[in-house]
Amino acid sequence: MKKLLKMLLIATMIISIMLPATATYAASGGNDYPVVLCHGNGGWGRNEFDVRGYYWGGSFDLETSLNNDGYEVYSAAVGPFSSNWDRACELYAYILGGTVDYGKAHSDKFDHDRYGRTYPGLYPQWGEVEQGEINKIHLLGHSQGGQTTRLMVQLLEEGMQSEIEAVLGSSPTQEQIDAAVESGRLSKLFTGTCNDWVASVSTFATPHDGTTLADSVNLVGGDVLGLFVAQLGGITGVTNNTKYNLDLKLDQWSLQQKPGELYSLYFLRVMGSSMWKTTKDFSNYDLSTKGAAEMNAWVKDQPNVYYFSYSCQATKKALLGYNQLPDTRYMNPLFYGPTMIMGAYLNPTTGIGTSWLPNDGIVNTISEDGPSLGRSFGNIVAYNGTPQIGKWNNLGVLTRTDHEDILGRSTSNEMIDVKDFYSNHFDMLKGL
């Protein structure tokens, strides 16, 4: 049974490579801030992994189409299997430009390199004041990308005192902090001085409270992600042409592909890394219900930010019993295995009851409306046409939509015109 569960989970994770990341924005009202899209677990950037198509749109170039229609949209690329902390640091550098700083305290705690890649910046003027107005952005995250954007906003608004003290000691003055930022010893992301840089956060099919699929992965040994990586190596081929090979972006763990190393051998080496089993600082833990609850406890909903969420579901109740099964009219067949695992997974000791069974093939529908696990208060409201700032405005459940339909990478009655769907959402953001 355990072997069968592992096989189903591996198949599930292979599908997740077709998931997540890129958002778009249009013009028409209260603001003209650009939209930055952040992909989810197993996702990729716009100019990589061409064999899988666009993360946002699949065979359809959603980003270019939206930009041609007058929306200012950018796609970010962060570590496909990295933790939300590492991804948030990468997202910050990717948007603003500069070298990724994972933080001295964080890097020391998890024993990986402090600095990562250097990026030119998607929107280098982000946060600058022009004509008395801050250059803000809207963030849109799919799947894990929603968790990542939330965490980055938390750091932008409130910083991280442990990171400041790791560089400057206890009780540094503001002048010392400013000088450390200026010299590059401390990332501005950790100082709590990037206030009001983000207008809104939108999350599509995001596991705010985790996914029981990740719980199942951990239940059978926690090494399924490593096995998945090996499988992916076989799928993508043995060439060194990076256009056809997913960039794992695990530089902080010294897991880069070596010069002349075949891609399949690189994946085998990554699979054999002890990192997967010895750290909580990667996506498998963050996507679990336990990891998500820990993040929800300290990542707050900022009072000056609008939050929006879309939930997805493509399952139906079994004729007998409580299980949820794939609705074959709408569910991608690649998601059938994961769907049946999640559709039967109960854990009363952690509060996982029958309300968690409906899902979109990767994430439990109940988890997608906003963060609640790990919190003693409720901050999720049904959207009624008037957005509430500082709260999670749930835009509803797309009941015939699986985890990648909402990206336009499959077929769904809800997603007949994916560009129109995104345009309508960005028009709403524009009116904020």
C-alpha positions in Angstrom: 0.0 0.0 0.0 2.8 2.4 0.9 4.5 1.6 -2.5 1.3 2.3 -4.3 0.8 5.6 -2.4 4.4 6.6 -3.4 3.7 5.9 -7.0 0.5 7.9 -7.0 2.3 10.8 -5.3 5.1 10.8 -7.7 2.7 11.0 -10.6 0.9 13.8 -8.8 4.1 15.8 -8.4 5.0 15.3 -12.0 1.8 17.1 -12.8 2.6 19.9 -10.5 5.5 20.8 -12.8 2.8 22.0 -15.1 1.5 24.4 -12.5 2.0 28.0 -11.6 3.0 31.5 -12.2 2.5 34.8 -14.0 0.0 37.6 -13.7 -1.4 40.4 -15.8 -2.8 43.9 -15.3 -5.0 46.3 -17.2 -6.0 49.9 -17.1 -9.3 51.6 -16.3 -9.8 53.6 -13.1 -8.2 54.2 -9.8 -4.5 53.2 -10.5 -2.2 52.1 -13.2 0.1 49.8 -11.1 1.7 46.9 -13.0 0.9 43.3 -12.1 3.6 40.8 -11.3 2.9 37.1 -11.6 4.5 34.5 -9.3 4.3 30.8 -10.2 3.8 27.9 -7.9 5.5 24.7 -6.9 7.3 23.1 -9.9 6.8 26.3 -11.9 9.1 28.1 -14.3 9.9 31.5 -15.8 8.9 32.9 -19.1 12.1 32.2 -21.0 12.9 28.7 -19.7 11.5 25.2 -20.1 9.9 25.9 -23.4 9.0 22.3 -24.0 6.3 22.7 -21.4 4.9 26.0 -22.9 4.1 29.1 -20.9 3.4 28.7 -17.3 0.7 31.3 -17.7 -1.5 30.2 -20.6 0.2 27.0 -21.8 0.3 27.1 -25.6 -1.3 30.5 -25.4 1.0 33.5 -24.5 -1.3 35.0 -22.0 1.2 37.6 -20.8 2.0 39.1 -24.2 -1.7 39.1 -25.1 -2.6 41.0 -22.0 0.3 43.5 -22.5 -0.9 44.0 -26.1 -4.3 44.9 -24.7 -2.8 47.7 -22.5 -2.1 45.8 -19.3 1.3 46.1 -17.8 2.2 42.5 -16.7 5.4 40.8 -15.7 6.3 37.2 -15.0 8.7 36.4 -12.2 10.7 33.2 -11.8 11.7 31.8 -8.4 12.9 28.4 -7.1 10.4 25.8 -8.1 10.9 23.7 -5.0 12.4 26.2 -2.6 10.8 27.4 0.7 8.5 30.4 0.7 11.1 32.4 2.6 13.8 31.7 -0.1 11.3 32.3 -2.9 10.2 35.6 -1.3 13.8 36.8 -1.2 14.2 35.8 -4.8 11.0 37.4 -5.8 12.1 40.7 -4.2 15.4 40.7 -6.1 13.7 39.5 -9.3 11.3 42.5 -9.3 13.6 45.2 -8.0 16.9 44.0 -9.4 20.0 43.0 -7.5 21.5 40.0 -5.8 19.3 37.7 -3.8 20.0 38.0 0.0 18.4 35.1 1.9 19.3 36.8 5.2 22.2 36.0 7.5 20.1 34.6 10.3 18.0 32.5 8.0 21.0 31.2 6.1 22.9 30.3 9.2 19.9 28.6 10.7 19.4 26.3 7.7 23.0 26.0 6.7 22.9 27.3 3.1 24.6 30.1 1.3 23.4 33.6 2.1 23.5 35.1 -1.4 22.0 33.8 -4.6 21.7 35.0 -8.2 21.8 38.6 -9.4 18.9 39.9 -11.5 18.5 43.1 -13.7 15.0 43.7 -12.3 11.5 43.6 -13.9 10.4 46.9 -12.4 13.5 48.7 -11.0 11.5 51.8 -10.1 9.4 49.8 -7.7 9.0 51.7 -4.4 10.3 55.0 -5.7 8.3 58.1 -5.1 7.4 60.0 -8.3 5.3 63.1 -8.3 4.4 62.4 -4.7 3.2 58.9 -5.4 4.8 55.5 -4.6 5.4 53.2 -7.5 3.4 50.2 -6.3 2.6 46.9 -7.8 -0.2 44.3 -7.7 1.0 40.7 -7.0 -0.8 37.6 -8.4 0.3 34.2 -7.2 -0.8 30.8 -8.4 -0.6 27.9 -6.0 2.5 28.2 -3.8 3.0 31.6 -5.5 0.2 32.9 -3.3 2.0 31.9 -0.1 5.3 33.4 -1.5 3.8 36.8 -2.3 2.1 37.0 1.1 5.4 36.3 2.9 7.2 38.9 0.8 4.6 41.5 1.7 5.0 40.7 5.4 8.8 41.3 5.1 8.3 44.5 3.1 5.9 46.0 5.6 7.4 44.8 8.9 10.9 43.5 8.2 12.6 40.9 10.3 14.4 42.0 13.4 16.5 38.8 13.7 18.1 39.6 10.3 18.9 43.1 11.4 20.5 41.9 14.6 22.4 39.1 12.9 24.3 41.8 10.9 24.3 44.7 13.3 23.8 43.3 16.8 21.1 44.3 19.2 19.5 47.7 19.2 21.1 49.3 16.2 20.2 52.9 15.3 18.3 53.7 12.2 21.4 55.4 10.9 23.4 52.2 11.3 20.6 50.2 9.5 20.5 52.7 6.7 24.3 52.5 6.3 24.2 48.7 6.3 21.6 48.8 3.5 23.6 51.3 1.5 26.8 49.3 1.8 25.0 46.0 0.9 25.5 44.4 4.2 21.8 44.2 4.9 18.9 43.8 2.5 16.3 46.5 2.6 13.7 43.8 2.5 14.4 43.0 6.1 14.3 46.6 7.5 10.5 47.2 7.5 10.9 50.4 5.5 9.4 49.2 2.2 5.9 50.3 3.4 3.0 50.6 1.0 4.9 49.1 -2.0 2.1 46.6 -2.7 -1.4 47.6 -3.5 -3.0 44.1 -3.7 -2.3 40.4 -3.5 -4.4 38.0 -5.5 -4.1 34.2 -5.1 -5.4 31.6 -7.4 -5.7 28.0 -6.1 -3.3 28.7 -3.3 -2.8 26.3 -0.3 -3.1 29.0 2.3 -3.7 26.3 4.9 -1.6 23.7 3.2 -2.6 20.7 1.1 -3.1 17.2 2.4 -1.2 16.0 -0.7 1.9 17.4 1.0 0.9 15.8 4.3 0.6 12.5 2.4 4.1 13.0 0.9 5.5 13.4 4.4 3.6 10.4 5.7 5.3 8.0 3.3 8.8 9.2 4.1 9.3 12.8 3.0 11.5 11.8 0.0 8.9 11.7 -2.7 10.0 15.1 -4.0 13.5 13.7 -4.5 12.0 10.7 -6.4 9.9 13.1 -8.5 13.0 15.1 -9.4 14.6 11.9 -10.7 11.5 11.1 -12.8 11.6 14.6 -14.2 15.2 14.1 -15.3 14.1 11.2 -17.4 11.2 13.0 -18.8 13.1 16.1 -19.9 16.0 14.3 -21.6 19.7 14.2 -21.3 20.8 17.2 -23.2 22.4 20.3 -21.8 20.0 22.6 -23.6 18.5 24.5 -20.7 15.5 25.5 -22.8 14.2 22.0 -22.3 15.4 21.4 -18.7 13.7 22.9 -15.7 16.0 25.3 -13.8 15.8 24.1 -10.2 17.4 27.3 -8.8 18.9 25.6 -5.8 22.1 27.6 -5.9 21.9 28.3 -2.2 22.2 24.6 -1.5 25.2 24.3 -3.9 23.1 22.1 -6.2 23.9 23.7 -9.5 24.4 21.8 -12.7 28.1 21.4 -13.3 29.8 22.3 -16.6 29.4 19.4 -19.0 27.1 17.4 -16.6 24.3 15.7 -18.3 20.9 17.0 -17.2 19.7 13.5 -16.2 22.8 13.0 -14.0 22.3 16.4 -12.5 18.8 15.4 -11.4 20.0 12.1 -10.0 22.6 14.1 -7.9 19.9 16.4 -6.7 17.7 13.5 -5.8 20.5 12.0 -3.7 21.0 15.2 -1.7 20.4 14.9 2.0 18.8 18.3 1.9 15.4 16.9 1.1 15.3 14.9 4.4 17.2 17.1 6.8 15.6 20.6 6.4 12.2 22.2 6.7 13.5 25.0 4.4 11.9 23.7 1.2 8.5 23.6 -0.4 7.3 20.2 0.8 7.2 21.4 4.4 5.7 24.8 3.6 2.9 23.2 1.6 1.9 20.8 4.4 -0.9 21.8 6.7 1.6 22.0 9.6 4.0 24.2 7.7 1.2 26.5 6.4 -0.2 26.9 9.9 3.3 28.0 11.2 3.5 30.5 8.4 0.0 31.8 9.0 0.8 32.5 12.6 3.4 35.2 11.8 2.6 36.3 8.2 -0.1 38.9 8.8 -2.7 40.5 6.6 -1.5 44.0 6.2 -4.2 46.7 6.8 -3.1 48.7 3.7 -3.2 45.8 1.2 -6.2 44.3 -0.6 -6.3 40.5 -0.7 -8.3 38.5 -3.2 -8.6 34.7 -3.6 -10.1 32.3 -6.1 -10.8 28.7 -5.0 -11.1 25.8 -7.5 -12.7 22.4 -7.4 -13.0 19.5 -9.9 -14.2 16.6 -7.8 -17.6 15.0 -7.0 -18.8 13.0 -4.1 -18.6 9.2 -4.4 -21.9 7.4 -4.6 -21.1 5.5 -1.4 -19.1 6.8 1.5 -17.6 10.3 2.0 -14.8 10.2 -0.6 -14.4 12.8 -3.3 -13.5 11.5 -6.7 -12.2 13.2 -9.9 -15.0 14.7 -12.0 -13.8 13.3 -15.3 -15.6 16.0 -17.2 -13.3 18.7 -15.9 -10.3 17.1 -14.2 -7.0 16.6 -16.0 -6.4 12.8 -16.0 -2.9 13.5 -14.7 -4.5 14.7 -11.4 -6.6 11.6 -10.8 -4.1 9.9 -8.5 -3.5 12.9 -6.3 -7.2 13.7 -6.3 -8.2 10.3 -4.9 -5.5 10.5 -2.2 -6.7 13.9 -1.1 -10.4 12.9 -1.5 -10.0 10.1 1.1 -7.4 11.7 3.5 -8.8 12.3 7.0 -6.8 13.2 10.1 -9.1 14.0 13.0 -6.1 14.7 15.4 -5.1 17.6 13.2 -8.6 18.8 12.4 -8.6 17.4 8.8 -12.3 16.3 8.4 -14.6 15.7 5.5 -14.7 19.4 4.6 -11.1 19.0 3.4 -12.0 16.3 0.8 -13.2 18.4 -2.2 -10.1 19.5 -4.1 -8.7 20.7 -7.5 -6.3 17.9 -8.0 -3.4 19.4 -6.0 -4.9 21.6 -3.3 -7.9 21.2 -1.0 -10.6 23.7 -2.0 -11.2 24.7 1.7 -7.6 25.8 1.9 -7.8 28.2 -1.0 -10.0 31.0 0.3 -7.4 32.5 2.6 -5.2 31.7 5.7 -7.0 30.4 8.8 -5.0 27.5 10.2 -2.6 28.7 12.9 -4.8 31.8 13.6 -7.2 32.6 16.3 -9.2 35.0 14.3 -11.1 35.0 11.0 -10.3 37.5 8.2 -11.9 35.9 5.2 -15.1 37.5 3.7 -17.2 36.7 0.6 -16.6 39.3 -2.0 -19.8 41.3 -2.5 -18.7 43.8 -5.2 -17.0 46.1 -2.7 -13.4 45.1 -1.8 -12.5 45.3 1.8 -8.9 46.4 2.5 -6.8 44.3 4.9 -9.2 41.3 4.5 -9.3 38.3 2.3 -12.0 38.9 -0.3 -12.9 35.4 -1.6 -14.1 35.6 -5.2 -15.8 32.2 -4.9 -15.2 28.6 -5.9 -14.8 27.8 -9.6 -16.5 24.4 -9.4 -15.5 23.0 -12.8 -11.9 24.0 -12.7 -8.8 22.0 -11.7 -5.5 23.3 -10.5 -4.1 24.3 -13.8 -7.3 25.2 -15.6 -7.1 28.6 -13.9 -3.8 29.2 -15.7 -5.4 28.4 -19.1 -3.4 25.3 -19.5 -6.3 22.9 -19.8 -10.0 23.0 -20.7 -12.8 24.1 -18.4 -16.3 25.5 -18.8 -15.2 28.2 -16.4 -12.1 29.1 -18.5 -13.4 29.2 -22.1 -11.7 32.6 -22.5 -8.8 32.7 -20.1 -7.7 36.1 -21.3 -11.1 37.6 -20.6 -11.0 36.0 -17.1 -7.7 37.7 -16.3 -8.7 41.0 -18.0 -11.8 41.2 -15.8 -9.7 40.6 -12.7 -7.1 43.2 -13.6 -9.8 45.7 -14.4 -11.1 45.2 -10.8 -7.5 45.8 -9.5 -7.2 48.9 -11.6 -10.3 50.3 -10.0 -8.9 50.0 -6.4 
